[in-house]
Structure formats: C-alpha cells, structure tokens
Amino acid sequence: MVKGLGDEELQQDLQQQQLQQQQLQQQQQQQQQQQLLTHGGVLQQQQQQQLQQQLQQQQQQQTSSIEADAVYAQL
C-alpha cells in the first residue's frame, strides 16, 4: 500500500464505521421504545438480544480487519 492513500482510506473507513455504529445505536433505542409499547415484550426482548449480539460481533470483525489494514499501512 502507498502510505498516503492507505491512511486516507483508513480514516474514511473508520468514519463510515462510526456512522454505522451511531445508526445502529439509534435503531436499538427505537426498538427498545417500541417494546415498551407492545404486549408480549418478553419474547421480543430475547430475539432482540440475539440480534444485538450478532451486530456487535459484526462490528468487532469490521474493526479488527480495519486494524489489520492499518498495520499493513505502517509497514
């Protein structure tokens, strides 16, 4: 990788990721508010916890791949 280009791309990736995380957090908050309004919220909460765990795992995989790119860029 060319150092200058790699750095810019990494910054863009990180910015996009931060935006995605903010959007996900907003979605989760909205879903939690909806749960309060709906009946039978227990089942929904269980499903949602699973979804949140999956989302968190995806985010961790994305950050680790970006960090790996950053290491290559430094070499």
N, C-alpha and C positions, 0 to 999 in steps of 0.2 A: 504493500500500500504506500501511496505517496502521503507523507505526513500531513501536509496542509489539508488536502482533500479529506483524508480519513477523519481528522479532528472535526471538520465541519459536519460531515455526515453523522458522526457520533453525537454531536450536540443536537442535531435535528432529530435523531432517533430518540434521544433522552427527552427532548421537549415533547415529542409526539406521545411518548410513554406516560409522561406526567399528565398530559391532557387526558389520555385514556383512563388513567387511574382516577382522576377527578370525576370524569363522566361516570365511571363505574360506581364510585362512592355515592354520587348523586342518585344514580339508579337504585342502589341498595337502600338509601334513605327513603326514597319514594315508595319502594316496595314494602318497607317496614311500616310506613304510614298506612299503606293500603291494607296491610294485615290487620291493623287495629280496627279498621272499618268492616272487614269481612268476618263472617261467622266461621267456625271450624278453623281457627287460625293455627292450631297446633300442627296439623298435617302440613300446612303451607310453610310453617317455620322450619320444619325438618327438611323439606325439599329445598328451601332456600339456603339453609346452612350448607348443604351439599354443593349447591351452585356456587356459593361464595368460596368454598374451599377449592373448587375447580378453577375459579377465576384467579384466586391467589396463586395457585400452582402455575398457571399460565404466565402470570406476571413475573414470578420468580424465574421461570425458564427464559423469558424475554430478557430480563435484566442480566442473567448470567451469560447469555450469548452476546449481549452488548458489551459486557465487561471483558469477555474473551476477545472481542474485536479491538477493544481499547488496548489490551496487552499487545496484540499483534501490531497495532499502530505505533506503539512505543518502540518496538524492536527496530 
